[in-house]
Amino acid sequence: MSLNVYRKYPESCSSLSTIEKVCSDRIKLYKIFEAAKYNRLEVGTLQWSNYIISKIQEVELKSYYVLLGLELQYSMLKAKREDNLAHWMVGLSYSATKEQINLFINWELQWFHLLFSNLSKSKRDAFLIGNNFICEHLGPVNKLLLYDKLIQCTEVTENDFDSTKFYKTEFYKVPDLVRKKQILLDKGLAIFPEDNIVYYVKSKLCNEFSLQLEFQKKVVPNVGKYQFLIEDLPKYIPRLLGCELDGVYLRNIDQIADNHFPLCMQNLHHTLRTNHHLKYEGKMQYGVFLYWLGLPYKDAITFWKDEFTQGITEDLFNRKYLYLFQHQYGKTGRKEPYEQFYCSKILEYSPLPSQHHGCPFKHWSKSILFERLESEVSCITDIEDLVTQKEYQKACTTYLCKSRKVPQHVLNLELDVIESPIQYVNQSFKALDVLDVIFDSDENILNI
């Protein structure tokens, strides 16, 4: 069977080159999961599975082919050993902070979900029994008594009802299913069809992985002679997807803002630098953007404090504003970072004249917008037309391509238009890579 539950440490000896290879492949897998999330593909859906598998093939993660049943030439035993090795070794490098632990567990559970969904029903049952994932069945009498409610609350059809097995467990053991509202909640018990048993298993594995990483977090500082290996393992903290830059910090944020931010974030950045203040919606739009951009928490707090305290005292900043920025980074309150603001959300704003959030292509006056665009690109006729047609995201995408002097098809966008400010920055850096390739091959830059 292709599924590991990672309850045993790797027992065989492995060379440094092997460890580096399996860890590097694992990081590539994580990036694929993040790309799927970025494209709003829900974990567990057919579209998500197809996307992940196609990307695994695209980047040739061959050790995963056999685990997914894509080919049989690679040894299953070897593939499972490398899979287990990757889990434990990458886990070492992700055990330092709560944020890294959460990232690691989330990715590993997605990998499990993908593999589990590829199993037949008989193999799933064998896996559950073999690994002691025991969940109580709903008896036939109760199943019939709850017929109407089960049809209404789950995705099981009347035609499939008789052949579908149902499970029941305490609702807090399947939090993902509760959030998805795909259960029947009866007297504190969550009742769900067998196709959703993966969420029960994932909840169990989540607890197991958490204990593993907490143990590793305590052990790592005591294995000094291996510290060099752990530090050299590849690591990926997703914020700015796909950008090969050294990082976003206080020392370079002005440069990155000037060269790579979309107009909406450039406007907020320069307004903050000039006025040393933003109103609430501006703080939200820009603060969450900085989190997803990858600005470290300490740098972010320093950034906001340095600006705001040019007009108010540090004590007032700490009392009135600090909590919001801590909340955006998941350091207080619900202790979960905010989801990034997509263009669709930003376009819904209705900023007042004294406010600076929102989308310039929609919310600025045309005279101010076009004057700004003309100062940066040679011809804006097509952008003007798109703004007039209220195609604001297309206008922003066209502006990016013109300012970077690359045709849109070269950027190879997953969608036809920019979907978020983070994607804009990502594509802006990608455009630099495209230009480097053109220069290196002695070809002329395409005029747009």
C-alpha positions in Angstrom: 0.0 0.0 0.0 1.3 3.5 -0.9 0.3 5.2 2.3 2.7 6.1 5.2 1.6 7.3 8.6 5.2 8.2 9.6 5.1 6.6 13.0 8.6 5.2 12.7 11.8 7.1 12.3 13.9 6.2 9.2 15.9 3.2 10.2 18.2 2.7 7.2 21.3 4.8 6.5 21.1 7.5 3.9 23.7 9.6 2.2 23.7 13.3 2.4 22.9 13.5 -1.3 19.9 11.3 -0.8 18.6 13.4 2.1 19.1 16.6 0.1 17.3 15.1 -2.9 14.2 13.8 -1.0 13.9 17.1 1.0 14.2 19.2 -2.1 11.5 17.2 -3.8 9.3 17.6 -0.7 9.7 21.3 -0.8 8.7 21.3 -4.5 5.6 19.3 -3.5 4.8 22.0 -0.8 5.1 24.7 -3.5 2.6 22.8 -5.6 0.1 22.7 -2.7 0.5 26.5 -2.2 0.0 27.1 -5.9 -3.2 25.2 -5.8 -4.3 27.2 -2.8 -3.3 30.4 -4.7 -5.6 29.3 -7.5 -8.5 28.8 -5.1 -8.6 25.0 -5.6 -10.3 23.4 -2.6 -8.4 20.5 -1.0 -10.0 17.2 -1.8 -11.9 18.2 -4.9 -11.3 16.5 -8.3 -10.0 19.8 -9.7 -7.5 20.0 -6.9 -6.3 16.4 -7.3 -5.9 16.8 -11.0 -4.0 20.0 -10.6 -1.6 18.5 -8.0 -0.9 15.4 -10.0 -0.3 17.3 -13.2 2.2 19.6 -11.5 3.9 16.6 -9.9 4.4 15.2 -13.4 5.4 18.6 -14.8 8.3 19.0 -12.3 9.1 15.3 -12.5 8.9 14.3 -8.9 9.4 10.7 -10.0 9.6 9.1 -6.5 5.9 10.2 -6.0 4.8 8.7 -9.3 4.6 5.1 -7.9 2.9 6.3 -4.7 0.2 7.9 -6.9 0.0 4.8 -9.1 1.3 6.7 -12.1 4.0 4.2 -12.9 5.3 0.9 -11.6 9.0 1.1 -12.7 10.1 2.7 -9.5 10.3 0.4 -6.4 7.3 0.9 -4.1 9.4 0.0 -1.1 12.1 2.5 -2.1 9.4 5.2 -2.7 7.9 4.7 0.7 11.3 4.8 2.4 12.1 8.1 0.7 8.7 9.4 1.5 9.2 8.6 5.2 12.7 10.0 5.1 11.4 13.3 3.6 8.7 13.6 6.2 11.0 13.2 9.1 14.0 15.2 7.8 11.9 18.2 6.5 10.0 18.0 9.8 13.3 18.7 11.6 13.8 22.0 9.8 10.1 23.0 10.4 10.0 22.4 14.1 11.5 25.7 15.2 8.3 27.9 15.4 4.6 27.5 15.6 4.1 29.0 12.2 6.5 26.5 10.6 4.9 23.6 12.4 1.5 24.6 11.2 2.7 24.9 7.6 4.4 21.6 7.7 1.4 19.8 9.2 -0.9 21.4 6.7 1.2 20.3 3.7 1.8 16.8 5.0 -2.0 16.3 5.6 -2.7 17.5 2.0 -0.2 14.9 0.7 -1.9 12.2 2.8 -5.3 13.4 1.5 -4.2 13.0 -2.1 -2.8 9.5 -1.6 -5.8 8.4 0.5 -8.3 9.6 -2.2 -6.5 7.4 -4.7 -7.2 4.2 -2.8 -10.1 1.9 -3.5 -12.7 1.4 -0.8 -11.3 -2.0 0.1 -7.8 -0.6 0.5 -9.1 2.3 2.6 -10.8 -0.1 5.0 -7.6 -2.2 5.2 -5.6 0.9 5.9 -8.0 2.1 8.6 -7.9 -1.2 10.4 -4.1 -1.8 9.9 -3.3 1.6 11.4 -5.8 1.6 14.2 -8.0 4.4 12.9 -11.1 3.0 14.3 -14.3 5.0 13.9 -17.7 3.7 15.0 -20.2 2.8 12.3 -23.7 4.1 12.2 -26.0 1.0 12.7 -28.6 0.0 10.0 -31.5 0.9 12.2 -30.3 4.4 13.1 -29.3 4.8 9.5 -32.9 4.3 8.3 -34.3 6.5 11.2 -32.0 9.3 10.1 -32.6 8.8 6.4 -34.2 12.2 5.7 -31.7 14.2 7.7 -28.7 12.4 6.2 -29.9 13.0 2.7 -30.4 16.7 3.6 -27.1 17.3 5.5 -24.6 15.2 3.4 -23.8 14.9 -0.3 -25.1 11.3 -0.5 -27.9 10.9 -3.0 -31.0 8.7 -2.6 -29.6 6.3 -5.2 -26.4 5.8 -3.3 -27.8 5.8 0.2 -28.3 2.1 0.7 -24.7 1.2 -0.4 -23.1 4.0 1.6 -21.6 3.3 4.9 -21.8 6.1 7.6 -19.5 6.8 10.5 -20.1 8.7 13.8 -17.7 10.4 16.2 -17.6 13.4 18.5 -17.9 16.5 16.4 -14.7 18.0 17.7 -12.7 15.1 16.1 -13.7 16.2 12.6 -13.4 20.0 12.7 -12.8 20.3 8.9 -16.1 18.5 8.2 -17.9 20.7 10.7 -16.5 23.8 8.9 -17.6 22.4 5.5 -21.1 21.7 6.9 -21.1 18.2 5.4 -22.2 16.3 8.5 -25.3 15.5 10.4 -24.8 16.8 13.9 -26.9 14.7 16.4 -26.5 15.0 20.1 -22.9 16.1 19.9 -22.0 13.4 17.4 -20.9 14.1 13.8 -22.4 11.6 11.4 -20.8 11.5 7.9 -20.5 9.2 4.9 -17.5 6.9 4.3 -16.0 9.1 1.5 -15.3 11.7 4.3 -13.5 9.3 6.6 -10.3 11.0 5.4 -11.1 14.0 7.5 -11.3 11.8 10.6 -8.0 10.3 9.8 -6.4 13.7 9.1 -7.5 15.0 12.4 -5.9 12.0 14.2 -2.7 12.5 12.1 -2.6 16.2 12.9 -2.3 15.4 16.6 0.3 12.8 15.9 2.4 15.1 13.7 2.1 17.9 16.3 3.5 15.6 19.0 6.3 14.5 16.6 7.3 18.1 15.9 7.2 19.1 19.6 9.5 16.3 20.4 11.8 17.2 17.5 11.8 20.8 18.7 13.2 19.7 22.0 15.7 17.3 20.5 17.2 19.4 17.8 19.2 21.8 20.0 20.9 18.8 21.6 22.2 17.3 18.4 24.8 19.9 17.6 27.0 17.8 15.4 24.0 17.4 13.0 23.0 21.1 13.2 24.8 21.9 10.0 22.7 19.4 8.1 19.4 20.7 9.5 20.3 24.3 8.8 21.2 23.3 5.2 17.9 21.6 4.5 15.8 23.4 2.0 12.9 25.4 3.5 9.9 27.2 2.0 7.8 29.8 3.8 5.0 30.7 1.4 4.0 34.3 1.1 5.4 35.8 -2.1 4.9 32.8 -4.4 7.6 32.0 -6.9 9.8 35.0 -6.2 13.5 34.3 -6.0 14.4 37.3 -3.9 16.5 37.4 -0.7 13.5 38.5 1.3 11.4 41.5 2.1 12.7 43.5 5.1 12.7 47.1 6.3 15.9 47.7 4.5 14.5 47.0 1.1 10.8 47.5 1.3 10.9 51.0 -0.3 12.8 49.6 -3.3 10.5 46.7 -3.8 7.4 49.0 -3.3 8.7 51.4 -6.0 9.6 48.6 -8.5 7.2 45.8 -7.9 4.0 46.9 -6.0 0.7 47.3 -7.8 -0.7 50.8 -7.8 -3.1 50.0 -4.9 -0.2 49.0 -2.6 2.2 51.7 -3.9 -0.4 54.3 -3.1 -0.9 52.9 0.5 2.9 52.7 1.0 3.7 56.2 -0.2 0.7 57.6 1.7 1.9 56.0 4.9 5.5 57.3 4.3 4.2 60.8 3.7 1.3 61.1 6.2 2.6 58.7 8.8 -0.9 57.3 9.2 -3.6 55.2 7.4 -7.2 54.9 8.3 -8.6 51.5 9.3 -9.4 50.0 5.9 -6.0 51.2 4.6 -4.2 49.6 7.6 -6.1 46.3 6.9 -5.5 46.2 3.2 -1.8 47.1 3.5 -1.1 45.2 6.7 -2.4 41.9 5.4 -0.5 42.5 2.2 2.7 43.0 4.1 2.1 39.7 5.9 1.6 37.8 2.7 4.5 39.6 1.1 6.7 38.0 3.7 7.7 41.0 5.8 8.9 39.5 9.1 6.7 40.2 12.1 9.3 42.2 14.0 10.1 44.3 10.9 6.3 44.9 10.4 5.8 46.2 13.9 8.9 48.4 13.6 7.7 49.6 10.3 4.2 50.7 11.5 5.6 52.0 14.8 8.2 54.1 13.2 5.7 55.8 10.9 2.8 56.3 13.3 5.0 57.6 16.2 6.1 60.5 13.9 2.6 61.9 14.8 1.7 60.3 18.1 3.5 58.9 21.1 4.7 55.3 21.3 2.4 54.7 24.3 -0.6 55.8 22.2 0.5 53.6 19.4 0.8 50.6 21.7 -2.6 51.2 23.2 -4.5 52.1 20.0 -2.9 50.4 17.0 -0.5 47.6 18.0 -3.1 45.0 18.6 -4.4 45.2 15.0 -1.0 44.5 13.5 -0.4 41.7 16.0 -3.7 40.3 15.0 -2.9 40.4 11.3 0.1 38.2 11.9 -1.8 35.7 14.1 0.0 36.7 17.3 -3.1 37.5 19.3 -6.8 36.9 19.3 -7.7 33.9 17.2 -4.0 33.5 16.5 -4.4 32.8 12.8 -3.1 35.0 10.1 -5.5 36.7 7.8 -6.3 35.4 4.3 -4.8 37.6 1.7 -7.1 40.2 0.1 -7.9 39.3 -3.4 -8.8 41.9 -6.0 -12.5 40.9 -5.8 -12.5 42.0 -2.2 -10.6 45.2 -2.8 -12.9 46.2 -5.7 -15.9 46.0 -3.3 -14.6 48.9 -1.2 -16.1 52.3 -1.5 -13.4 54.6 -0.1 -14.2 58.2 0.8 -12.1 61.0 -0.7 -9.9 61.2 2.5 -9.2 57.4 2.4 -6.5 55.7 0.3 -7.5 52.0 0.2 -9.3 50.3 -2.7 -8.4 49.9 -6.3 -6.9 52.9 -8.2 -8.3 51.6 -11.5 -11.8 51.7 -10.1 -11.8 54.3 -7.3 -9.4 57.0 -8.5 -10.7 59.7 -10.8 -9.9 59.0 -14.4 -7.9 62.2 -14.8 -5.6 61.4 -11.8 -5.3 57.7 -12.8 -4.4 58.4 -16.5 -2.0 61.1 -15.5 -0.2 58.6 -13.3 -0.2 55.9 -16.0 1.1 58.3 -18.7 4.1 59.1 -16.5 5.1 55.4 -16.4 4.1 53.8 -19.7 4.2 55.1 -23.3 0.7 54.3 -24.5 -2.3 53.9 -22.3 -5.1 53.8 -24.8 -6.0 50.2 -24.2 -5.8 50.7 -20.5 -8.2 53.7 -20.7 -10.6 51.5 -22.7 -10.5 48.7 -20.2 -11.2 51.2 -17.3 -14.1 52.7 -19.2 -15.5 49.1 -19.7 -15.0 48.5 -16.0 -12.5 45.7 -16.7 -10.4 46.9 -13.8 -8.3 43.7 -13.3 -7.6 43.5 -17.0 -6.5 47.1 -16.9 -4.1 46.3 -14.0 -2.7 43.3 -15.8 -2.2 45.3 -18.9 -0.4 48.0 -16.9 1.9 45.4 -15.4 2.9 44.0 -18.8 3.4 47.5 -20.3 5.5 48.7 -17.4 7.6 45.5 -17.5 7.7 45.5 -21.3 6.7 41.8 -21.7 3.7 40.4 -23.5 1.0 38.9 -21.2 1.4 35.3 -22.6 5.0 35.3 -21.6 4.0 35.6 -17.9 1.9 32.4 -18.3 -0.7 33.5 -15.8 -2.9 30.7 -14.5 -5.8 33.0 -15.1 -6.4 35.7 -17.7 -6.0 38.5 -15.2 -4.2 39.4 -12.0 -6.2 38.1 -9.1 -4.5 39.7 -6.1 -1.7 42.2 -5.2 0.6 39.4 -4.2 0.2 37.8 -7.6 1.0 41.1 -9.1 4.3 41.3 -7.2 5.0 37.7 -8.1 4.5 38.3 -11.8 6.5 41.5 -11.7 9.5 39.5 -10.5 8.8 36.8 -13.0 8.9 39.5 -15.7 12.5 40.3 -14.7 13.4 36.7 -15.2 11.9 36.8 -18.6 13.9 39.9 -19.5 17.1 38.3 -18.2 16.5 35.3 -20.6 15.9 37.6 -23.5 19.1 39.6 -22.8 21.1 36.4 -22.3 20.0 35.1 -25.6 20.9 38.4 -27.4 17.3 38.8 -28.5 15.6 42.2 -28.7 13.0 43.1 -26.1 9.6 42.9 -27.6 7.9 46.3 -27.9 4.4 46.5 -26.7 
